[in-house]
Amino acid sequence: MLVVSNEADIPAFALPRLFDKFYRVPNGDRWQQGGSGLGLTLVQKILERLNGTIQATSESGWTQFTAQFPTS
């Protein structure tokens, strides 16, 4: 499964921690930063239970998430 967002990019320094529990990508204004930092951690844990994986890549102006899991 492939999901691509053209809304925002994730800085390279944040990619290694993206799936860490409670990690939120800094946006410069901590009061307007949304989320709990659990969403991607939960997705990763669910995929691991399905013997799958998830990866993220990001460049200027886009972010891509690739999830792989067995279908049978």
N, CA, C and O atoms as a CHARMM CRD file, in Angstrom:
* protein
*
  288
    1    1 MET  N      0.85000  -1.14800   0.00000 PROA 1      0.00000
    2    1 MET  CA     0.00000   0.00000   0.00000 PROA 1      0.00000
    3    1 MET  C      0.90600   1.22400   0.00000 PROA 1      0.00000
    4    1 MET  O      1.90600   1.26000   0.71700 PROA 1      0.00000
    5    2 LEU  N      0.56500   2.20600  -0.78700 PROA 2      0.00000
    6    2 LEU  CA     1.36200   3.42100  -0.90900 PROA 2      0.00000
    7    2 LEU  C      0.46800   4.62300  -0.66100 PROA 2      0.00000
    8    2 LEU  O     -0.59600   4.74400  -1.26700 PROA 2      0.00000
    9    3 VAL  N      0.89500   5.51400   0.23000 PROA 3      0.00000
   10    3 VAL  CA     0.16900   6.74700   0.51000 PROA 3      0.00000
   11    3 VAL  C      1.14000   7.90100   0.31400 PROA 3      0.00000
   12    3 VAL  O      2.22700   7.91100   0.89200 PROA 3      0.00000
   13    4 VAL  N      0.74700   8.87400  -0.50300 PROA 4      0.00000
   14    4 VAL  CA     1.59200  10.03900  -0.76300 PROA 4      0.00000
   15    4 VAL  C      0.82100  11.29500  -0.39200 PROA 4      0.00000
   16    4 VAL  O     -0.34800  11.44600  -0.74500 PROA 4      0.00000
   17    5 SER  N      1.48900  12.19700   0.32300 PROA 5      0.00000
   18    5 SER  CA     0.89300  13.47300   0.69400 PROA 5      0.00000
   19    5 SER  C      1.69400  14.60600   0.07500 PROA 5      0.00000
   20    5 SER  O      2.91700  14.66000   0.20600 PROA 5      0.00000
   21    6 ASN  N      1.00100  15.50300  -0.59700 PROA 6      0.00000
   22    6 ASN  CA     1.63700  16.69600  -1.14900 PROA 6      0.00000
   23    6 ASN  C      1.47200  17.89000  -0.22000 PROA 6      0.00000
   24    6 ASN  O      1.86700  19.00400  -0.56600 PROA 6      0.00000
   25    7 GLU  N      0.89700  17.67000   0.94600 PROA 7      0.00000
   26    7 GLU  CA     0.61200  18.75300   1.88200 PROA 7      0.00000
   27    7 GLU  C      1.86500  19.29200   2.55500 PROA 7      0.00000
   28    7 GLU  O      2.04600  20.50500   2.65800 PROA 7      0.00000
   29    8 ALA  N      2.73500  18.38800   3.01600 PROA 8      0.00000
   30    8 ALA  CA     3.91300  18.82700   3.77300 PROA 8      0.00000
   31    8 ALA  C      4.99800  17.77600   3.68000 PROA 8      0.00000
   32    8 ALA  O      4.73800  16.60300   3.41200 PROA 8      0.00000
   33    9 ASP  N      6.21400  18.22200   3.90600 PROA 9      0.00000
   34    9 ASP  CA     7.32400  17.28200   3.94400 PROA 9      0.00000
   35    9 ASP  C      7.78900  17.11800   5.39300 PROA 9      0.00000
   36    9 ASP  O      7.53500  17.97400   6.24000 PROA 9      0.00000
   37   10 ILE  N      8.46200  16.01900   5.65600 PROA 10     0.00000
   38   10 ILE  CA     9.00300  15.73300   6.98200 PROA 10     0.00000
   39   10 ILE  C     10.50800  15.94000   6.90300 PROA 10     0.00000
   40   10 ILE  O     11.15900  15.36300   6.03200 PROA 10     0.00000
   41   11 PRO  N     11.07600  16.75100   7.79200 PROA 11     0.00000
   42   11 PRO  CA    12.51600  16.98800   7.74400 PROA 11     0.00000
   43   11 PRO  C     13.31100  15.69300   7.90600 PROA 11     0.00000
   44   11 PRO  O     12.88700  14.78700   8.62400 PROA 11     0.00000
   45   12 ALA  N     14.45000  15.60700   7.24500 PROA 12     0.00000
   46   12 ALA  CA    15.27900  14.39400   7.27700 PROA 12     0.00000
   47   12 ALA  C     15.66300  14.00100   8.69900 PROA 12     0.00000
   48   12 ALA  O     15.74500  12.81100   9.00500 PROA 12     0.00000
   49   13 PHE  N     15.90100  14.98100   9.57500 PROA 13     0.00000
   50   13 PHE  CA    16.29600  14.64800  10.94600 PROA 13     0.00000
   51   13 PHE  C     15.18500  13.94600  11.71600 PROA 13     0.00000
   52   13 PHE  O     15.45800  13.25600  12.69800 PROA 13     0.00000
   53   14 ALA  N     13.93700  14.11100  11.28700 PROA 14     0.00000
   54   14 ALA  CA    12.80300  13.52400  11.99700 PROA 14     0.00000
   55   14 ALA  C     12.46700  12.11000  11.53000 PROA 14     0.00000
   56   14 ALA  O     11.82600  11.36200  12.26800 PROA 14     0.00000
   57   15 LEU  N     12.88000  11.73100  10.33500 PROA 15     0.00000
   58   15 LEU  CA    12.50400  10.42500   9.78100 PROA 15     0.00000
   59   15 LEU  C     12.91400   9.23900  10.65600 PROA 15     0.00000
   60   15 LEU  O     12.11000   8.32000  10.81100 PROA 15     0.00000
   61   16 PRO  N     14.12200   9.20400  11.23900 PROA 16     0.00000
   62   16 PRO  CA    14.48500   8.04300  12.06500 PROA 16     0.00000
   63   16 PRO  C     13.61200   7.87100  13.31200 PROA 16     0.00000
   64   16 PRO  O     13.50500   6.76300  13.83700 PROA 16     0.00000
   65   17 ARG  N     12.99100   8.94800  13.79100 PROA 17     0.00000
   66   17 ARG  CA    12.17800   8.87600  15.01000 PROA 17     0.00000
   67   17 ARG  C     10.68000   8.86300  14.72800 PROA 17     0.00000
   68   17 ARG  O      9.87700   8.84300  15.66100 PROA 17     0.00000
   69   18 LEU  N     10.30300   8.87500  13.48400 PROA 18     0.00000
   70   18 LEU  CA     8.91100   9.06500  13.08800 PROA 18     0.00000
   71   18 LEU  C      7.95400   8.04500  13.70100 PROA 18     0.00000
   72   18 LEU  O      6.80200   8.37700  13.98200 PROA 18     0.00000
   73   19 PHE  N      8.40800   6.81200  13.91200 PROA 19     0.00000
   74   19 PHE  CA     7.54200   5.76400  14.44800 PROA 19     0.00000
   75   19 PHE  C      7.74900   5.55500  15.95100 PROA 19     0.00000
   76   19 PHE  O      7.18800   4.62100  16.52500 PROA 19     0.00000
   77   20 ASP  N      8.54900   6.41500  16.59400 PROA 20     0.00000
   78   20 ASP  CA     8.75500   6.33400  18.04600 PROA 20     0.00000
   79   20 ASP  C      7.49900   6.79300  18.78000 PROA 20     0.00000
   80   20 ASP  O      6.82800   7.74000  18.37000 PROA 20     0.00000
   81   21 LYS  N      7.20300   6.10800  19.86100 PROA 21     0.00000
   82   21 LYS  CA     6.03200   6.44700  20.66900 PROA 21     0.00000
   83   21 LYS  C      6.14500   7.88000  21.19100 PROA 21     0.00000
   84   21 LYS  O      7.18000   8.26200  21.73800 PROA 21     0.00000
   85   22 PHE  N      5.10100   8.65700  21.02700 PROA 22     0.00000
   86   22 PHE  CA     4.95000  10.04300  21.48100 PROA 22     0.00000
   87   22 PHE  C      5.80900  11.05600  20.72100 PROA 22     0.00000
   88   22 PHE  O      5.85800  12.22300  21.10700 PROA 22     0.00000
   89   23 TYR  N      6.48200  10.63600  19.65500 PROA 23     0.00000
   90   23 TYR  CA     7.28300  11.60300  18.89400 PROA 23     0.00000
   91   23 TYR  C      6.38900  12.41200  17.97000 PROA 23     0.00000
   92   23 TYR  O      5.53900  11.86200  17.27000 PROA 23     0.00000
   93   24 ARG  N      6.58800  13.70100  17.97500 PROA 24     0.00000
   94   24 ARG  CA     5.88200  14.60200  17.06400 PROA 24     0.00000
   95   24 ARG  C      6.91600  15.45100  16.34500 PROA 24     0.00000
   96   24 ARG  O      7.84600  15.96500  16.96700 PROA 24     0.00000
   97   25 VAL  N      6.76000  15.59500  15.05900 PROA 25     0.00000
   98   25 VAL  CA     7.70400  16.37600  14.26300 PROA 25     0.00000
   99   25 VAL  C      7.57200  17.84200  14.65900 PROA 25     0.00000
  100   25 VAL  O      6.47700  18.40100  14.59400 PROA 25     0.00000
  101   26 PRO  N      8.66200  18.46900  15.06600 PROA 26     0.00000
  102   26 PRO  CA     8.58900  19.88700  15.44800 PROA 26     0.00000
  103   26 PRO  C      8.18900  20.75600  14.25600 PROA 26     0.00000
  104   26 PRO  O      8.65700  20.55200  13.13600 PROA 26     0.00000
  105   27 ASN  N      7.32100  21.72200  14.51800 PROA 27     0.00000
  106   27 ASN  CA     6.90300  22.61900  13.43600 PROA 27     0.00000
  107   27 ASN  C      7.21900  24.07800  13.73800 PROA 27     0.00000
  108   27 ASN  O      6.79000  24.96000  12.99400 PROA 27     0.00000
  109   28 GLY  N      7.95400  24.35400  14.80200 PROA 28     0.00000
  110   28 GLY  CA     8.32700  25.72500  15.12700 PROA 28     0.00000
  111   28 GLY  C      7.39300  26.38700  16.12000 PROA 28     0.00000
  112   28 GLY  O      7.80200  27.31800  16.81300 PROA 28     0.00000
  113   29 ASP  N      6.14900  25.93500  16.21200 PROA 29     0.00000
  114   29 ASP  CA     5.19800  26.50900  17.16300 PROA 29     0.00000
  115   29 ASP  C      4.59600  25.37900  17.97900 PROA 29     0.00000
  116   29 ASP  O      3.63600  24.74100  17.54700 PROA 29     0.00000
  117   30 ARG  N      5.15100  25.12900  19.15300 PROA 30     0.00000
  118   30 ARG  CA     4.71600  23.97800  19.94100 PROA 30     0.00000
  119   30 ARG  C      3.25400  24.05500  20.37100 PROA 30     0.00000
  120   30 ARG  O      2.66800  23.02600  20.70600 PROA 30     0.00000
  121   31 TRP  N      2.65300  25.23300  20.37100 PROA 31     0.00000
  122   31 TRP  CA     1.25400  25.35900  20.78500 PROA 31     0.00000
  123   31 TRP  C      0.29700  24.97700  19.66600 PROA 31     0.00000
  124   31 TRP  O     -0.86000  24.65100  19.93400 PROA 31     0.00000
  125   32 GLN  N      0.74900  25.00900  18.43400 PROA 32     0.00000
  126   32 GLN  CA    -0.12000  24.64600  17.32000 PROA 32     0.00000
  127   32 GLN  C      0.18700  23.26200  16.78000 PROA 32     0.00000
  128   32 GLN  O     -0.34600  22.85700  15.74700 PROA 32     0.00000
  129   33 GLN  N      1.03800  22.54500  17.47400 PROA 33     0.00000
  130   33 GLN  CA     1.42700  21.20200  17.04500 PROA 33     0.00000
  131   33 GLN  C      0.35200  20.22200  17.51100 PROA 33     0.00000
  132   33 GLN  O      0.11800  20.08500  18.71100 PROA 33     0.00000
  133   34 GLY  N     -0.29500  19.54700  16.57800 PROA 34     0.00000
  134   34 GLY  CA    -1.38200  18.65200  16.93200 PROA 34     0.00000
  135   34 GLY  C     -0.94500  17.21500  17.09000 PROA 34     0.00000
  136   34 GLY  O      0.19700  16.86100  16.79700 PROA 34     0.00000
  137   35 GLY  N     -1.86400  16.39300  17.55400 PROA 35     0.00000
  138   35 GLY  CA    -1.61600  14.96200  17.67600 PROA 35     0.00000
  139   35 GLY  C     -0.95000  14.58200  18.98000 PROA 35     0.00000
  140   35 GLY  O     -0.43600  15.42300  19.71700 PROA 35     0.00000
  141   36 SER  N     -0.97600  13.27800  19.24200 PROA 36     0.00000
  142   36 SER  CA    -0.38600  12.75100  20.47800 PROA 36     0.00000
  143   36 SER  C      0.95000  12.07100  20.22900 PROA 36     0.00000
  144   36 SER  O      1.67800  11.76700  21.17400 PROA 36     0.00000
  145   37 GLY  N      1.27500  11.83200  18.97800 PROA 37     0.00000
  146   37 GLY  CA     2.50500  11.11500  18.66600 PROA 37     0.00000
  147   37 GLY  C      2.34700   9.61000  18.75200 PROA 37     0.00000
  148   37 GLY  O      3.33800   8.88700  18.85000 PROA 37     0.00000
  149   38 LEU  N      1.11900   9.13200  18.71600 PROA 38     0.00000
  150   38 LEU  CA     0.86800   7.69300  18.81900 PROA 38     0.00000
  151   38 LEU  C      0.38500   7.05600  17.51800 PROA 38     0.00000
  152   38 LEU  O      0.48600   5.83900  17.36200 PROA 38     0.00000
  153   39 GLY  N     -0.12700   7.83600  16.59800 PROA 39     0.00000
  154   39 GLY  CA    -0.75000   7.28800  15.39100 PROA 39     0.00000
  155   39 GLY  C      0.15700   6.39100  14.56800 PROA 39     0.00000
  156   39 GLY  O     -0.21200   5.25700  14.26200 PROA 39     0.00000
  157   40 LEU  N      1.33400   6.87700  14.20500 PROA 40     0.00000
  158   40 LEU  CA     2.23400   6.07300  13.37500 PROA 40     0.00000
  159   40 LEU  C      2.82500   4.90600  14.15400 PROA 40     0.00000
  160   40 LEU  O      3.13100   3.86400  13.57500 PROA 40     0.00000
  161   41 THR  N      2.98700   5.07500  15.46200 PROA 41     0.00000
  162   41 THR  CA     3.44800   3.95800  16.29900 PROA 41     0.00000
  163   41 THR  C      2.42600   2.83300  16.27200 PROA 41     0.00000
  164   41 THR  O      2.79100   1.66500  16.14000 PROA 41     0.00000
  165   42 LEU  N      1.14400   3.17900  16.39600 PROA 42     0.00000
  166   42 LEU  CA     0.08600   2.16500  16.36400 PROA 42     0.00000
  167   42 LEU  C      0.01800   1.47700  15.00400 PROA 42     0.00000
  168   42 LEU  O     -0.14500   0.25900  14.93300 PROA 42     0.00000
  169   43 VAL  N      0.13900   2.24200  13.93500 PROA 43     0.00000
  170   43 VAL  CA     0.14000   1.65300  12.58900 PROA 43     0.00000
  171   43 VAL  C      1.28600   0.66100  12.45400 PROA 43     0.00000
  172   43 VAL  O      1.10000  -0.44100  11.93900 PROA 43     0.00000
  173   44 GLN  N      2.47000   1.05000  12.91500 PROA 44     0.00000
  174   44 GLN  CA     3.63300   0.16400  12.83100 PROA 44     0.00000
  175   44 GLN  C      3.41000  -1.11800  13.63300 PROA 44     0.00000
  176   44 GLN  O      3.72700  -2.20700  13.15400 PROA 44     0.00000
  177   45 LYS  N      2.87100  -1.00300  14.84000 PROA 45     0.00000
  178   45 LYS  CA     2.63100  -2.18400  15.68500 PROA 45     0.00000
  179   45 LYS  C      1.60000  -3.11900  15.05300 PROA 45     0.00000
  180   45 LYS  O      1.76800  -4.33800  15.09100 PROA 45     0.00000
  181   46 ILE  N      0.54800  -2.56600  14.48000 PROA 46     0.00000
  182   46 ILE  CA    -0.46700  -3.39100  13.81200 PROA 46     0.00000
  183   46 ILE  C      0.14700  -4.13100  12.63000 PROA 46     0.00000
  184   46 ILE  O     -0.08400  -5.32700  12.44900 PROA 46     0.00000
  185   47 LEU  N      0.92700  -3.41500  11.82800 PROA 47     0.00000
  186   47 LEU  CA     1.56400  -4.06000  10.67500 PROA 47     0.00000
  187   47 LEU  C      2.55400  -5.13600  11.10700 PROA 47     0.00000
  188   47 LEU  O      2.66100  -6.17100  10.44900 PROA 47     0.00000
  189   48 GLU  N      3.27900  -4.91100  12.19800 PROA 48     0.00000
  190   48 GLU  CA     4.20300  -5.93200  12.70300 PROA 48     0.00000
  191   48 GLU  C      3.44800  -7.20100  13.09300 PROA 48     0.00000
  192   48 GLU  O      3.93400  -8.30800  12.86000 PROA 48     0.00000
  193   49 ARG  N      2.26500  -7.04500  13.68300 PROA 49     0.00000
  194   49 ARG  CA     1.45900  -8.22000  14.05400 PROA 49     0.00000
  195   49 ARG  C      0.94500  -8.96600  12.82800 PROA 49     0.00000
  196   49 ARG  O      0.63800 -10.15600  12.89700 PROA 49     0.00000
  197   50 LEU  N      0.85500  -8.26200  11.71900 PROA 50     0.00000
  198   50 LEU  CA     0.44000  -8.87500  10.45500 PROA 50     0.00000
  199   50 LEU  C      1.64600  -9.33300   9.63700 PROA 50     0.00000
  200   50 LEU  O      1.51200  -9.66300   8.45900 PROA 50     0.00000
  201   51 ASN  N      2.81900  -9.35300  10.26400 PROA 51     0.00000
  202   51 ASN  CA     4.08400  -9.68700   9.58300 PROA 51     0.00000
  203   51 ASN  C      4.38000  -8.72300   8.44000 PROA 51     0.00000
  204   51 ASN  O      4.87200  -9.12100   7.38400 PROA 51     0.00000
  205   52 GLY  N      4.07500  -7.45800   8.66700 PROA 52     0.00000
  206   52 GLY  CA     4.30600  -6.43700   7.65500 PROA 52     0.00000
  207   52 GLY  C      5.28300  -5.37700   8.12200 PROA 52     0.00000
  208   52 GLY  O      5.81700  -5.43800   9.22900 PROA 52     0.00000
  209   53 THR  N      5.50400  -4.40500   7.25200 PROA 53     0.00000
  210   53 THR  CA     6.41700  -3.29900   7.54100 PROA 53     0.00000
  211   53 THR  C      5.82900  -1.99200   7.02500 PROA 53     0.00000
  212   53 THR  O      4.92900  -1.98600   6.18500 PROA 53     0.00000
  213   54 ILE  N      6.35300  -0.89000   7.54100 PROA 54     0.00000
  214   54 ILE  CA     6.00800   0.43400   7.02800 PROA 54     0.00000
  215   54 ILE  C      7.28400   1.26300   6.98300 PROA 54     0.00000
  216   54 ILE  O      8.12900   1.18100   7.87400 PROA 54     0.00000
  217   55 GLN  N      7.40700   2.06100   5.93200 PROA 55     0.00000
  218   55 GLN  CA     8.55400   2.94600   5.76000 PROA 55     0.00000
  219   55 GLN  C      8.05100   4.31800   5.33200 PROA 55     0.00000
  220   55 GLN  O      6.99000   4.44300   4.72100 PROA 55     0.00000
  221   56 ALA  N      8.82500   5.33800   5.66100 PROA 56     0.00000
  222   56 ALA  CA     8.49400   6.69900   5.24700 PROA 56     0.00000
  223   56 ALA  C      9.68200   7.31900   4.53300 PROA 56     0.00000
  224   56 ALA  O     10.83100   7.14300   4.93800 PROA 56     0.00000
  225   57 THR  N      9.38700   8.04300   3.46900 PROA 57     0.00000
  226   57 THR  CA    10.38900   8.85000   2.78200 PROA 57     0.00000
  227   57 THR  C      9.78800  10.22900   2.55800 PROA 57     0.00000
  228   57 THR  O      8.57300  10.37400   2.41800 PROA 57     0.00000
  229   58 SER  N     10.63900  11.22800   2.52400 PROA 58     0.00000
  230   58 SER  CA    10.13700  12.58500   2.35600 PROA 58     0.00000
  231   58 SER  C     11.16800  13.43500   1.63500 PROA 58     0.00000
  232   58 SER  O     12.37100  13.32600   1.87600 PROA 58     0.00000
  233   59 GLU  N     10.67800  14.26800   0.76000 PROA 59     0.00000
  234   59 GLU  CA    11.50500  15.25300   0.07000 PROA 59     0.00000
  235   59 GLU  C     10.72000  16.55100   0.03300 PROA 59     0.00000
  236   59 GLU  O      9.58900  16.61600   0.51500 PROA 59     0.00000
  237   60 SER  N     11.30000  17.54900  -0.52100 PROA 60     0.00000
  238   60 SER  CA    10.68500  18.87000  -0.53400 PROA 60     0.00000
  239   60 SER  C      9.27800  18.83100  -1.13100 PROA 60     0.00000
  240   60 SER  O      9.10300  18.57300  -2.32200 PROA 60     0.00000
  241   61 GLY  N      8.28300  19.09100  -0.28600 PROA 61     0.00000
  242   61 GLY  CA     6.91100  19.19300  -0.75400 PROA 61     0.00000
  243   61 GLY  C      6.08500  17.92600  -0.74900 PROA 61     0.00000
  244   61 GLY  O      4.90100  17.97900  -1.08100 PROA 61     0.00000
  245   62 TRP  N      6.65900  16.77700  -0.38300 PROA 62     0.00000
  246   62 TRP  CA     5.86000  15.54900  -0.35300 PROA 62     0.00000
  247   62 TRP  C      6.42700  14.54500   0.64500 PROA 62     0.00000
  248   62 TRP  O      7.61400  14.56500   0.97000 PROA 62     0.00000
  249   63 THR  N      5.55300  13.67600   1.11600 PROA 63     0.00000
  250   63 THR  CA     5.92100  12.57200   2.00200 PROA 63     0.00000
  251   63 THR  C      5.23200  11.32200   1.49400 PROA 63     0.00000
  252   63 THR  O      4.08000  11.36700   1.06400 PROA 63     0.00000
  253   64 GLN  N      5.94300  10.20700   1.54400 PROA 64     0.00000
  254   64 GLN  CA     5.40700   8.92900   1.06200 PROA 64     0.00000
  255   64 GLN  C      5.54400   7.87200   2.15000 PROA 64     0.00000
  256   64 GLN  O      6.61200   7.70500   2.73900 PROA 64     0.00000
  257   65 PHE  N      4.45300   7.16500   2.40900 PROA 65     0.00000
  258   65 PHE  CA     4.45000   6.02500   3.32600 PROA 65     0.00000
  259   65 PHE  C      4.19300   4.76400   2.51400 PROA 65     0.00000
  260   65 PHE  O      3.25700   4.71100   1.71500 PROA 65     0.00000
  261   66 THR  N      5.02300   3.75200   2.71900 PROA 66     0.00000
  262   66 THR  CA     4.87500   2.47700   2.02800 PROA 66     0.00000
  263   66 THR  C      4.67400   1.38500   3.06500 PROA 66     0.00000
  264   66 THR  O      5.54900   1.14300   3.89600 PROA 66     0.00000
  265   67 ALA  N      3.52500   0.72800   3.01700 PROA 67     0.00000
  266   67 ALA  CA     3.22300  -0.37900   3.92900 PROA 67     0.00000
  267   67 ALA  C      3.17500  -1.66700   3.12000 PROA 67     0.00000
  268   67 ALA  O      2.55500  -1.72500   2.05800 PROA 67     0.00000
  269   68 GLN  N      3.83500  -2.69400   3.63300 PROA 68     0.00000
  270   68 GLN  CA     3.81500  -4.00700   2.98600 PROA 68     0.00000
  271   68 GLN  C      3.37800  -5.03600   4.01500 PROA 68     0.00000
  272   68 GLN  O      3.85100  -5.04500   5.15200 PROA 68     0.00000
  273   69 PHE  N      2.46100  -5.90800   3.59100 PROA 69     0.00000
  274   69 PHE  CA     1.98300  -6.97300   4.47100 PROA 69     0.00000
  275   69 PHE  C      1.42300  -8.09300   3.61500 PROA 69     0.00000
  276   69 PHE  O      0.95500  -7.85000   2.50300 PROA 69     0.00000
  277   70 PRO  N      1.46500  -9.32600   4.12500 PROA 70     0.00000
  278   70 PRO  CA     0.93100 -10.45200   3.35600 PROA 70     0.00000
  279   70 PRO  C     -0.58500 -10.34600   3.22600 PROA 70     0.00000
  280   70 PRO  O     -1.26600  -9.86200   4.13000 PROA 70     0.00000
  281   71 THR  N     -1.09700 -10.79900   2.10600 PROA 71     0.00000
  282   71 THR  CA    -2.54000 -10.71500   1.87000 PROA 71     0.00000
  283   71 THR  C     -3.26000 -12.03100   2.10100 PROA 71     0.00000
  284   71 THR  O     -4.48300 -12.09500   1.97900 PROA 71     0.00000
  285   72 SER  N     -2.53200 -13.06800   2.42900 PROA 72     0.00000
  286   72 SER  CA    -3.21000 -14.34200   2.68200 PROA 72     0.00000
  287   72 SER  C     -2.77900 -14.93500   3.99600 PROA 72     0.00000
  288   72 SER  O     -3.24800 -16.00900   4.37200 PROA 72     0.00000
